[in-house]
Amino acid sequence: MIKYLIPLLIFISCKSLPKEINTQIKFSKVATLPSAINESSGLIVLDGQLITNNDSGSDAVLYKIDSTGMITDRVKYHNLYNIDWEGITQSDKSIHIADIGNNRGNRKDLKIYNIHKAALWQEETDQDLSNLSYAGQKDFTVRPQKHSYDAEAVLVIDEIMYLFSKDWINFSTSIYSFPIYKDAVLNKHQTIETKGLITDATFNKENRVLLCGYNQSLAPFIIELRFDQGVFTFIKKVDLPIEGAQIEAIAYYGKDKNGSEIYYLTSEAVNVKLGDDEAKTDGELYKLIWE
């Protein structure tokens, strides 16, 4: 959702972004996203194209965009509902849309939509659901941004889905694991100290997982995890050289001719309060090269 921030933020023009954050990473803005995708919240790569979605308050739509940010296709599902679509991931046969946004802390209808890839662009698609609940959540009173049972990031590795929480209390992420296509009561798998809110995750198909997110000042970051036999190990955290950008999604694209890993990220549009004035940043597409 579009957020309103009270603190004064200093904006850095994306045109003046440094090309290198450190010796391993290069980061740049690719394009401003079309207005139809002003709340991009999930991102995957399928057949060389980026697939994204808007979050709560939007229609049940997936968008296909190319690497320049242009929309090349879209589908509006007639029998799916977007309560708060916050992430998408994929397994061998399916795309998994995570309707798991729980900012207010009172949802009892968290779910994953499992859509077979062969039917991905069909408006009438089967409603194959995985219903989720947190084993540890007993309080369902409305308490916006004051609880630990929100989430936006999901990831499938070896047909197991991992959900990374967006913990508004501890600013860490709890990891939950469960088989795809199954209903699940979520028990904590492990916890990673992030000092920020996690908004998405992606896997390089080897052993590297990257998380994206932002801190309380909306300063975005990347966290590198090492994945080995179901266990995630923190490697490092890298701040991204932009301010006022609500980074919401990340996807592994592949390797370039030099063997460096290519990732794409999106941010959603944000309204910022500057005293009595208001400024708006557009949703944007970024490219990250991990050397």
BAFI-620431 format. One line per 3 residues: number of its first residue (from 1); their letters; for each residue x, y, z of N, C-alpha, C. Coordinates in pm, whole numbers, plus 50000, padded with zeros to 5 digits. Layout:
BEGIN
NUM) A) X,Y,Z,X,Y,Z,X,Y,Z ~ ... .
END
This chain:
BEGIN
1) MIK) 50083,49881,50000,50000,50000,50000,50087,50125,50000 ~ 50033,50238,49949,50107,50364,49951,50116,50411,50094 ~ 50235,50446,50137,50257,50484,50276,50279,50635,50288 .
4) YLI) 50246,50690,50403,50273,50829,50434,50376,50835,50544 ~ 50484,50906,50522,50593,50915,50617,50603,51057,50671 ~ 50616,51068,50802,50622,51198,50865,50763,51258,50864 .
7) PLL) 50870,51181,50891,51004,51241,50898,51047,51302,50765 ~ 51126,51408,50773,51182,51470,50654,51286,51378,50594 ~ 51271,51351,50466,51366,51265,50397,51436,51345,50289 .
10) IFI) 51563,51320,50270,51641,51384,50164,51646,51289,50047 ~ 51599,51332,49930,51593,51245,49814,51720,51258,49731 ~ 51770,51142,49687,51886,51137,49599,51837,51108,49458 .
13) SCK) 51868,51189,49363,51827,51164,49225,51885,51032,49177 ~ 51798,50951,49117,51847,50821,49068,51949,50838,48957 ~ 51945,50950,48887,52042,50972,48781,52183,50988,48836 .
16) SLP) 52192,51028,48963,52323,51051,49021,52367,50937,49111 ~ 52296,50824,49108,52333,50711,49192,52474,50663,49157 ~ 52555,50633,49256,52685,50573,49226,52665,50437,49162 .
19) KEI) 52748,50402,49068,52733,50274,48999,52774,50157,49086 ~ 52862,50182,49182,52907,50073,49268,52882,50106,49414 ~ 52829,50008,49485,52812,50020,49629,52939,49971,49697 .
22) NTQ) 52991,49860,49650,53120,49809,49696,53181,49731,49582 ~ 53283,49656,49607,53353,49587,49499,53272,49471,49443 ~ 53162,49433,49508,53086,49317,49463,52956,49350,49394 .
25) IKF) 52901,49469,49415,52764,49498,49373,52758,49626,49290 ~ 52681,49621,49181,52648,49739,49103,52497,49753,49100 ~ 52449,49875,49119,52306,49900,49135,52266,50022,49054 .
28) SKV) 52157,50013,48978,52116,50126,48896,51965,50123,48876 ~ 51908,50240,48852,51767,50250,48815,51752,50216,48667 ~ 51651,50134,48635,51623,50100,48495,51516,50192,48438 .
31) ATL) 51404,50207,48511,51292,50284,48457,51192,50314,48567 ~ 51109,50414,48541,50989,50436,48622,50882,50339,48573 ~ 50818,50270,48665,50717,50172,48626,50591,50241,48576 .
34) PSA) 50516,50178,48486,50389,50235,48441,50295,50258,48558 ~ 50205,50356,48545,50115,50391,48655,50025,50275,48695 ~ 50000,50181,48605,49918,50064,48639,49985,49977,48744 .
37) INE) 50118,49987,48754,50194,49907,48852,50253,50003,48954 ~ 50167,50069,49030,50216,50168,49126,50239,50108,49264 ~ 50203,49980,49284,50225,49916,49412,50283,49775,49393 .
40) SSG) 50383,49766,49307,50448,49638,49281,50496,49578,49412 ~ 50457,49452,49437,50488,49393,49567,50551,49255,49556 ~ 50545,49193,49440,50608,49064,49417,50675,49063,49282 .
43) LIV) 50775,48976,49263,50849,48976,49138,50913,48839,49118 ~ 50893,48782,49000,50963,48661,48959,51005,48676,48814 ~ 51089,48584,48768,51131,48578,48628,51080,48448,48569 .
46) LDG) 51009,48459,48457,50956,48342,48388,50980,48359,48239 ~ 51055,48266,48180,51086,48270,48037,51147,48405,47996 ~ 51236,48455,48081,51307,48578,48049,51229,48706,48071 .
49) QLI) 51105,48696,48118,51023,48813,48145,50997,48825,48295 ~ 50976,48948,48340,50945,48973,48480,50794,48969,48500 ~ 50751,48905,48607,50610,48897,48642,50592,48967,48776 .
52) TNN) 50496,49059,48785,50475,49132,48909,50327,49151,48935 ~ 50295,49200,49055,50158,49223,49097,50152,49346,49188 ~ 50035,49407,49196,50011,49509,49297,49958,49443,49424 .
55) DSG) 49965,49517,49537,49920,49459,49663,49776,49501,49695 ~ 49744,49520,49822,49605,49536,49866,49535,49653,49799 ~ 49404,49637,49780,49325,49739,49716,49327,49733,49565 .
58) SDA) 49397,49635,49510,49410,49621,49365,49333,49500,49317 ~ 49314,49492,49186,49249,49376,49127,49342,49256,49129 ~ 49285,49139,49103,49362,49015,49098,49429,49005,48960 .
61) VLY) 49536,49079,48944,49602,49094,48814,49750,49062,48827 ~ 49802,48988,48730,49946,48974,48714,49988,49049,48588 ~ 50105,49114,48596,50160,49189,48483,50290,49124,48438 .
64) KID) 50308,49114,48308,50435,49073,48251,50505,49199,48201 ~ 50629,49222,48246,50705,49338,48201,50840,49292,48149 ~ 50894,49367,48055,51027,49333,48005,51132,49402,48091 .
67) STG) 51258,49385,48055,51367,49436,48138,51384,49587,48128 ~ 51296,49654,48049,51296,49800,48045,51179,49857,48125 ~ 51097,49771,48186,50985,49815,48266,50854,49830,48191 .
70) MIT) 50851,49797,48062,50729,49809,47982,50639,49687,48002 ~ 50509,49710,48013,50412,49601,48024,50397,49534,47888 ~ 50416,49402,47884,50401,49327,47759,50280,49234,47760 .
73) DRV) 50222,49210,47878,50102,49127,47888,50044,49143,48028 ~ 49919,49105,48045,49855,49108,48175,49740,49008,48176 ~ 49701,48966,48294,49583,48881,48307,49509,48922,48434 .
76) KYH) 49377,48936,48423,49291,48963,48537,49209,48837,48565 ~ 49233,48777,48682,49166,48651,48715,49024,48679,48763 ~ 48929,48603,48710,48790,48624,48743,48750,48561,48876 .
79) NLY) 48821,48459,48919,48778,48387,49040,48884,48388,49151 ~ 48981,48479,49142,49075,48499,49250,49052,48638,49310 ~ 49097,48657,49434,49073,48783,49503,49204,48834,49564 .
82) NID) 49227,48961,49547,49347,49024,49600,49312,49098,49729 ~ 49318,49027,49840,49300,49095,49968,49427,49171,50001 ~ 49540,49103,49996,49670,49171,50010,49778,49080,49954 .
85) WEG) 49788,49077,49820,49891,48999,49753,50026,49066,49779 ~ 50113,48997,49852,50239,49060,49891,50363,48992,49833 ~ 50349,48880,49768,50467,48814,49711,50427,48707,49612 .
88) ITQ) 50516,48676,49522,50497,48563,49432,50628,48488,49422 ~ 50617,48358,49402,50733,48273,49383,50692,48162,49288 ~ 50783,48074,49254,50750,47967,49161,50819,47837,49200 .
91) SDK) 50752,47728,49165,50808,47594,49178,50822,47537,49037 ~ 50849,47409,49025,50870,47351,48893,50748,47367,48802 ~ 50627,47348,48858,50507,47344,48775,50414,47463,48795 .
94) SIH) 50434,47540,48901,50333,47640,48937,50394,47775,48975 ~ 50307,47876,48969,50332,48007,49027,50252,48013,49156 ~ 50311,48070,49261,50245,48075,49391,50231,48221,49433 .
97) IAD) 50107,48267,49443,50078,48406,49481,50043,48407,49629 ~ 50118,48485,49705,50103,48486,49851,50011,48601,49895 ~ 49889,48566,49931,49794,48663,49986,49810,48660,50138 .
100) IGN) 49919,48719,50185,49962,48703,50324,49984,48836,50396 ~ 49957,48948,50329,49972,49076,50396,49880,49086,50517 ~ 49936,49126,50630,49859,49125,50756,49901,49243,50842 .
103) NRG) 49904,49361,50779,49953,49481,50847,49877,49508,50977 ~ 49746,49487,50977,49663,49517,51094,49664,49406,51198 ~ 49717,49289,51162,49731,49180,51258,49606,49102,51287 .
106) NRK) 49498,49121,51211,49371,49057,51243,49322,48956,51139 ~ 49404,48924,51040,49357,48834,50934,49357,48688,50979 ~ 49250,48617,50940,49239,48473,50963,49219,48399,50831 .
109) DLK) 49249,48468,50720,49226,48410,50588,49353,48417,50502 ~ 49469,48399,50561,49594,48400,50486,49597,48280,50392 ~ 49649,48300,50271,49645,48190,50175,49753,48207,50067 .
112) IYN) 49781,48096,50001,49866,48094,49883,49781,48044,49767 ~ 49776,48120,49657,49712,48072,49534,49818,47997,49453 ~ 49788,47873,49418,49879,47790,49338,49824,47780,49196 .
115) IHK) 49893,47840,49101,49845,47845,48963,49943,47771,48874 ~ 49895,47668,48805,49981,47593,48714,50031,47684,48602 ~ 50158,47674,48570,50217,47763,48471,50146,47755,48336 .
118) AAL) 50096,47638,48301,50028,47622,48173,49899,47705,48166 ~ 49843,47740,48283,49718,47817,48288,49739,47959,48339 ~ 49863,48003,48344,49894,48129,48410,49823,48248,48347 .
121) WQE) 49809,48250,48216,49752,48365,48147,49607,48343,48108 ~ 49540,48251,48176,49398,48226,48153,49316,48296,48261 ~ 49218,48375,48220,49136,48449,48317,49056,48357,48407 .
124) ETD) 49012,48245,48355,48940,48146,48435,49040,48036,48474 ~ 49097,48049,48591,49197,47953,48635,49148,47883,48761 ~ 49195,47762,48784,49153,47686,48902,49196,47758,49029 .
127) QDL) 49107,47758,49128,49138,47821,49256,49195,47716,49352 ~ 49322,47684,49329,49392,47588,49414,49457,47665,49529 ~ 49408,47642,49652,49449,47722,49766,49529,47641,49866 .
130) SNL) 49625,47709,49930,49689,47659,50050,49656,47760,50160 ~ 49580,47718,50262,49541,47806,50371,49647,47803,50480 ~ 49681,47921,50534,49789,47933,50631,49739,47997,50760 .
133) SYA) 49803,47961,50869,49783,48030,50997,49911,48016,51077 ~ 49933,48111,51169,50051,48108,51254,50019,48034,51383 ~ 50099,47932,51414,50078,47857,51537,50088,47946,51659 .
136) GQK) 50174,48047,51654,50199,48130,51771,50103,48247,51788 ~ 50018,48274,51687,49931,48391,51698,49802,48357,51771 ~ 49779,48420,51884,49657,48401,51962,49572,48528,51964 .
139) DFT) 49635,48642,51942,49567,48772,51949,49538,48820,51807 ~ 49409,48841,51775,49370,48887,51642,49303,49024,51648 ~ 49329,49099,51753,49277,49235,51760,49353,49322,51660 .
142) VRP) 49289,49428,51615,49351,49518,51518,49460,49600,51588 ~ 49582,49587,51540,49696,49662,51595,49796,49689,51483 ~ 49767,49784,51396,49851,49809,51279,49997,49833,51314 .
145) QKH) 50085,49757,51249,50230,49772,51263,50277,49758,51408 ~ 50207,49677,51485,50246,49655,51625,50236,49507,51661 ~ 50286,49422,51569,50280,49278,51594,50386,49209,51507 .
148) SYD) 50397,49077,51523,50503,49001,51455,50448,48904,51349 ~ 50320,48919,51310,50258,48819,51223,50218,48875,51087 ~ 50300,48963,51036,50287,49013,50899,50395,48946,50815 .
151) AEA) 50374,48938,50684,50475,48880,50596,50450,48925,50453 ~ 50559,48935,50377,50550,48971,50235,50638,48884,50147 ~ 50726,48805,50205,50827,48734,50127,50806,48583,50133 .
154) VLV) 50801,48520,50017,50794,48374,50008,50894,48326,49904 ~ 50936,48202,49919,51039,48144,49834,51021,47994,49831 ~ 51034,47932,49713,51029,47786,49702,51168,47735,49666 .
157) IDE) 51216,47640,49746,51341,47572,49718,51315,47422,49737 ~ 51342,47344,49634,51323,47199,49639,51181,47163,49683 ~ 51083,47235,49628,50941,47208,49651,50897,47233,49795 .
160) IMY) 50979,47302,49872,50941,47348,50006,50929,47500,50001 ~ 50819,47552,50057,50802,47697,50060,50853,47753,50192 ~ 50925,47862,50183,50975,47934,50299,50909,48072,50302 .
163) LFS) 50855,48107,50416,50792,48237,50437,50877,48316,50536 ~ 50909,48441,50499,50993,48528,50582,50903,48638,50639 ~ 50896,48648,50771,50802,48741,50832,50851,48885,50822 .
166) KDW) 50756,48977,50833,50781,49120,50841,50745,49162,50983 ~ 50842,49157,51071,50819,49168,51214,50827,49315,51258 ~ 50710,49373,51288,50701,49515,51323,50748,49542,51466 .
169) INF) 50766,49438,51547,50807,49456,51686,50959,49443,51701 ~ 51015,49335,51647,51156,49303,51667,51246,49346,51553 ~ 51188,49384,51439,51264,49420,51319,51367,49311,51285 .
172) STS) 51320,49186,51297,51394,49068,51253,51301,48994,51157 ~ 51344,48879,51106,51253,48798,51026,51253,48655,51078 ~ 51134,48604,51103,51117,48463,51136,51090,48387,51007 .
175) IYS) 51153,48271,50993,51138,48190,50872,51051,48069,50906 ~ 50949,48049,50824,50858,47936,50839,50868,47849,50715 ~ 50863,47718,50728,50872,47629,50613,50753,47533,50612 .
178) FPI) 50707,47500,50490,50594,47408,50476,50590,47357,50331 ~ 50533,47239,50308,50526,47185,50172,50431,47267,50086 ~ 50464,47284,49959,50375,47355,49868,50249,47271,49843 .
181) YKD) 50141,47339,49806,50010,47281,49777,49937,47231,49901 ~ 49992,47251,50021,49930,47200,50142,49885,47315,50232 ~ 49773,47293,50305,49740,47384,50415,49846,47368,50522 .
184) AVL) 49872,47476,50597,49980,47467,50696,49953,47557,50816 ~ 49983,47503,50933,49993,47583,51055,50142,47612,51072 ~ 50178,47740,51070,50318,47779,51059,50388,47780,51194 .
187) NKH) 50490,47697,51204,50579,47697,51319,50713,47754,51276 ~ 50773,47832,51364,50896,47903,51330,51009,47804,51298 ~ 51074,47826,51185,51186,47744,51139,51317,47795,51197 .
190) QTI) 51340,47927,51188,51455,47994,51248,51432,48143,51239 ~ 51519,48222,51302,51507,48367,51303,51639,48429,51258 ~ 51631,48533,51174,51747,48607,51128,51733,48751,51176 .
193) ETK) 51839,48804,51239,51838,48943,51282,51865,49032,51161 ~ 51769,49115,51126,51778,49197,51006,51785,49347,51033 ~ 51739,49390,51150,51732,49533,51184,51656,49610,51077 .
196) GLI) 51548,49550,51030,51464,49612,50929,51350,49520,50892 ~ 51264,49567,50803,51146,49494,50760,51173,49425,50627 ~ 51148,49295,50620,51174,49216,50500,51052,49217,50410 .
199) TDA) 51073,49248,50282,50963,49260,50188,50966,49158,50075 ~ 51078,49092,50051,51080,48989,49947,51209,48907,49959 ~ 51211,48795,49885,51325,48704,49885,51339,48640,49748 .
202) TFN) 51463,48605,49712,51487,48534,49587,51606,48441,49603 ~ 51612,48340,49517,51712,48232,49526,51785,48221,49394 ~ 51918,48207,49399,51997,48202,49275,52013,48061,49218 .
205) KEN) 51935,47966,49271,51932,47827,49224,52060,47751,49259 ~ 52144,47809,49343,52265,47741,49390,52263,47738,49543 ~ 52313,47843,49607,52310,47846,49753,52294,47986,49811 .
208) RVL) 52268,48085,49725,52254,48222,49773,52108,48266,49771 ~ 52063,48321,49883,51932,48383,49895,51954,48531,49926 ~ 51885,48617,49853,51888,48760,49882,51752,48804,49933 .
211) LCG) 51751,48876,50045,51632,48940,50098,51640,49089,50070 ~ 51527,49151,50044,51525,49296,50035,51430,49352,50140 ~ 51450,49478,50175,51365,49541,50275,51409,49683,50300 .
214) YNQ) 51360,49740,50410,51393,49878,50444,51381,49895,50594 ~ 51446,50001,50646,51440,50026,50789,51331,50128,50821 ~ 51328,50178,50943,51222,50269,50986,51226,50403,50915 .
217) SLA) 51341,50439,50857,51355,50563,50780,51334,50541,50631 ~ 51288,50422,50595,51264,50384,50456,51393,50372,50376 ~ 51506,50350,50444,51633,50328,50375,51642,50181,50337 .
220) PFI) 51654,50150,50208,51649,50011,50162,51781,49938,50176 ~ 51772,49806,50186,51891,49723,50201,51870,49588,50136 ~ 51981,49517,50118,51984,49378,50072,52054,49296,50180 .
223) IEL) 52002,49179,50210,52069,49086,50301,52100,48957,50226 ~ 52226,48915,50233,52267,48789,50172,52263,48678,50276 ~ 52195,48569,50239,52191,48448,50320,52253,48334,50242 .
226) RFD) 52316,48242,50311,52362,48118,50251,52262,48007,50286 ~ 52217,47933,50184,52121,47825,50206,52191,47690,50192 ~ 52174,47605,50294,52236,47474,50291,52148,47375,50367 .
229) QGV) 52088,47282,50294,52008,47175,50354,51902,47228,50449 ~ 51829,47329,50404,51718,47381,50480,51753,47486,50584 ~ 51881,47520,50597,51925,47617,50697,51976,47743,50628 .
232) FTF) 51933,47859,50678,51975,47987,50626,52077,48049,50720 ~ 52191,48094,50664,52296,48156,50743,52319,48298,50696 ~ 52316,48393,50788,52340,48533,50754,52485,48552,50708 .
235) IKK) 52502,48619,50592,52635,48649,50540,52667,48797,50555 ~ 52583,48883,50501,52608,49026,50514,52484,49106,50476 ~ 52487,49232,50514,52381,49328,50482,52442,49444,50406 .
238) VDL) 52379,49486,50297,52429,49593,50212,52320,49699,50197 ~ 52351,49822,50232,52258,49933,50214,52258,49976,50067 ~ 52140,50004,50014,52130,50052,49876,52134,50204,49873 .
241) PIE) 52195,50262,49769,52222,50407,49767,52105,50491,49721 ~ 51988,50471,49781,51871,50553,49751,51798,50578,49882 ~ 51720,50686,49884,51637,50717,49999,51495,50745,49952 .
244) GAQ) 51398,50718,50039,51260,50744,50005,51203,50646,49906 ~ 51266,50531,49887,51216,50429,49795,51177,50306,49876 ~ 51052,50269,49867,51003,50153,49941,51026,50028,49856 .
247) IEA) 51143,49967,49872,51177,49849,49794,51089,49732,49839 ~ 51015,49674,49744,50915,49574,49778,50942,49436,49719 ~ 51024,49427,49615,51037,49298,49548,51174,49282,49485 .
250) IAY) 51218,49155,49475,51346,49123,49414,51333,48988,49343 ~ 51401,48974,49230,51398,48847,49155,51534,48822,49092 ~ 51578,48697,49102,51702,48655,49035,51672,48633,48887 .
253) YGK) 51752,48698,48800,51728,48693,48656,51816,48591,48585 ~ 51939,48575,48632,52034,48484,48566,52175,48542,48575 ~ 52266,48486,48496,52405,48531,48496,52439,48596,48363 .
256) DKN) 52527,48698,48370,52574,48759,48247,52693,48681,48193 ~ 52754,48730,48084,52861,48657,48019,52986,48646,48106 ~ 52995,48732,48208,53110,48727,48299,53084,48639,48421 .
259) GSE) 52965,48582,48428,52931,48498,48543,52875,48574,48661 ~ 52856,48706,48647,52796,48785,48755,52645,48761,48756 ~ 52588,48763,48876,52445,48739,48891,52366,48868,48871 .
262) IYY) 52255,48858,48798,52169,48973,48768,52039,48959,48847 ~ 52001,49066,48915,51876,49071,48989,51799,49196,48947 ~ 51667,49188,48954,51583,49305,48936,51504,49329,49064 .
265) LTS) 51480,49457,49095,51404,49497,49212,51299,49599,49171 ~ 51192,49607,49248,51092,49710,49226,51064,49783,49357 ~ 51024,49908,49343,50974,49986,49456,50833,50031,49422 .
268) EAV) 50753,50057,49525,50619,50106,49499,50613,50257,49521 ~ 50509,50319,49465,50491,50463,49481,50467,50496,49628 ~ 50524,50608,49673,50514,50647,49813,50480,50795,49822 .
271) NVK) 50384,50829,49908,50356,50968,49940,50430,51005,50067 ~ 50502,51115,50065,50585,51155,50178,50540,51292,50228 ~ 50515,51303,50359,50478,51430,50419,50604,51509,50455 .
274) LGD) 50614,51631,50401,50726,51720,50429,50669,51847,50493 ~ 50647,51843,50622,50580,51955,50688,50437,51964,50639 ~ 50401,52080,50582,50266,52098,50527,50256,52052,50383 .
277) DEA) 50369,52016,50323,50371,51976,50183,50374,51824,50171 ~ 50351,51779,50050,50350,51636,50024,50423,51609,49893 ~ 50510,51509,49895,50583,51471,49774,50550,51325,49742 .
280) KTD) 50559,51289,49616,50528,51153,49575,50642,51098,49492 ~ 50688,50978,49529,50786,50908,49446,50713,50803,49364 ~ 50757,50780,49243,50696,50680,49155,50747,50541,49187 .
283) GEL) 50671,50440,49145,50723,50305,49148,50834,50292,49045 ~ 50939,50218,49079,51054,50211,48991,51108,50069,48978 ~ 51179,50045,48868,51247,49919,48843,51396,49942,48850 .
286) YKL) 51466,49854,48924,51610,49865,48942,51679,49736,48897 ~ 51807,49750,48868,51889,49635,48832,52009,49627,48925 ~ 52035,49508,48975,52148,49485,49063,52235,49376,49004 .
289) IWE) 52365,49400,48996,52461,49301,48947,52552,49260,49063 ~ 52550,49133,49093,52629,49077,49202,52749,49006,49143 ~ 52868,49068,49157,52986,49016,49087,53054,48905,49166 .
END
